[in-house]
């Protein structure tokens, strides 16, 4: 029996980034084709930006785009090198 793509299991992952002075923060990663317009984050009253994603299991590379500047997640020490000579963060999704 083949697994139906609609039946794949996902997990709710919340990303957060502290940037009280930022005007716009987006979550960008391999799960949205590195598109900074795909996942804008919401700012709370304490200046923390958040975004919830439903992700399938595995390692997912990501970064934040803060006011048009690419920034890695200082709260996540799991990183890997990318083709631009900088680092991407890695979210490890386990069901």
N, C-alpha and C positions, 0 to 999 in steps of 0.2 A: 504494500500500500504506500502510495506517495504522499508526502506531507503537503498539504495545501498551504500556499504562501500566506493565506489569511489566518491560518491557525498557528503560525509561528509565535512563540512566546516572546514577550518583551517585558522590560522592567522599567518602572518609573524612576528616573534619575533627575535630581535637582542640581543644577549648576548655580553657583553664586560667585559674585565678584564685588569687592568693596571699592567703590569709586564715587564718593559723595559729590565731587565737583564735575563729574562727567555729564555731558549732555546726551550721549547716546552710547549704549553698549549692546553688542550683538554676540551671540554664541555662534562660532563658526567651526566646522569640522567636517570630517569625511562623511558623516551622516546627513549633511545638507549640501554636499558638493562644494564646501568652502565658500558658500554664498553668504555674505554679510547681511543681506536683506531677508534671508529665510527665517531667522530666529532672533528677532529683537528681544531684549531682556527688559523686565519691568523693575523700576527703582522703588524701594520702600522708603519710609520716613527716616531711616537711619543711614541712607546712602548706599545700601546694598542692593545690587541688581541680581535678579534671579530669572531662571528659565527652567521649566520642567520639560523633559523629553522622554518619550517611550522608546527605549533602545533594545535591540536584540543582543544576545550574549556575545561577548568577545571584547577585544581591545579596540577602543574608539579614540582616534587622535582628534584633538581640538585645540582651539585658542579662543581668545576674546578679541573683538575689535572695539576699542575704546576711542571714541571721537576720531575715527578713521586711522587709528594706529593699532597694529597687531601686537597683542600682549599675551604672554603666557600666564597661566593660573598659579599665583604664588602659594596657594593653599594645597596644591597637588604636586608632590615631589616626583611622581611617576612621569618621566619625560622620555622623548626619543628625538633624534636628529631628523631634520627635514632637508629637502633638496635646496633650500635657500641658505643653509648654513646656520640656521637658528634652531630653536627647540619647539616641539609641539608637546602638549600635555597628553597623557593617555588616561582615559577613563576605562577602568576594567569593569565590565558588566557581567555579573554572575547571577543566574536565576536561583 
